Amino acid sequence: MNNRVTEHTGAKYPIIQAPMGWIARSQLASSVCEAGGMGIIETSSGEIDNCKEEILKMPKLTDKPFGVNLPLLFLKDDSMVKFCVDAGVKFVTTSAGDPSKYVSVLKEAGITVYHAVPSLDGAIKAINAGIDGLVVEGTEGGGFKSPVEVGLLVLIQSIRKNSDIPIIAAGGIVDGAGMAAVFAAGADGIQMGTRFVSSKESPVHVNFKNKILESDIDGTLMLNKSSKPVIRALKSDLTNSIDKKGIMDMADFMKIQELYFDGNMEAAPALSGQSVGLIDEIKPVKQIIEEIISEFNMICNKLGNTSF
């Protein structure tokens, strides 16, 4: 498979791993790279020194290309941008802010830049800023969301009507059927978070993985919709309480690492997408990617022989 996203990333397949705080480190990212996808190192945790160490570990774990995510609103200065340039990173996704602040610096260093957007307006602004591609995030995805709930397929098509820029689709995708659907709508690649969180190589506690497996398609809640940040997370006693109150205290996030790595599912909201209802097994990353590509090709071949 070769298209604009694989040309930009250097990966075998146009499958990107989402930059989840604390989770998207070298253990998971290198596994995705080795399996033919594009592993991404997060910096949203704010643990800048640790994230820099994780970036430096990547070439020791894989000879495949990898990327880094830069959440623009949370960068205190340009030190991480400079570090990515000096470290020879070739692919960066930016999010949570205006990409025009650093896009020229990154591109002048030969780095391909994709910006994450949850809306058509955001996409147009990012395109005008000079980015190379978009990560288009539908309301189905987990984590931090737009308060305006627009489904991924509608969002991709609205952007595609206004631009031919490469699009990586994110939100609710776990298999080849989901990949084929967003490609039909105009995407060039997919990004997955929840599916990789529940993989064998994911560093999170088995309690988190099992909770994903146990959840139905209605097993998540959109929280804090009358304030910021809006998030999608798994249903739990904590998140049900937040949902009932209608507003979330940021202190609810303080113990997120206790949830991720100690397995206390009531310590914080467990950020997850609606795709939890489609995941029923913990699998190695390599198997996940191989099955997605196999199913994608089968569906495309079948549709290629369909006409009315």
Secondary structure, DSSP 8 states (H G I E B T S, - for coil): ---HHHHHH--SSSEEE---TTTSSHHHHHHHHHTTSB-EE--TTS-HHHHHHHHHHHHHH-SS--EEEEEGGG-SSSHHHHHHHHTT--EEEEESS-GGGTHHHHHHTT-EEEEEESSHHHHHHHHHHT-SEEEEE-TTSSEEE-SS---HHHHHHHHHTT----EEEESS--SHHHHHHHHHHT-SEEEESHHHHTSTT--S-HHHHHHHHH--TT-EEEE-TTSSSEEEEE--HHHHHHHHHT---GGGGTTHHHHHHH--TTSS--B--GGGGG------HHHHHHHHHHHHHHHHHHHHT---
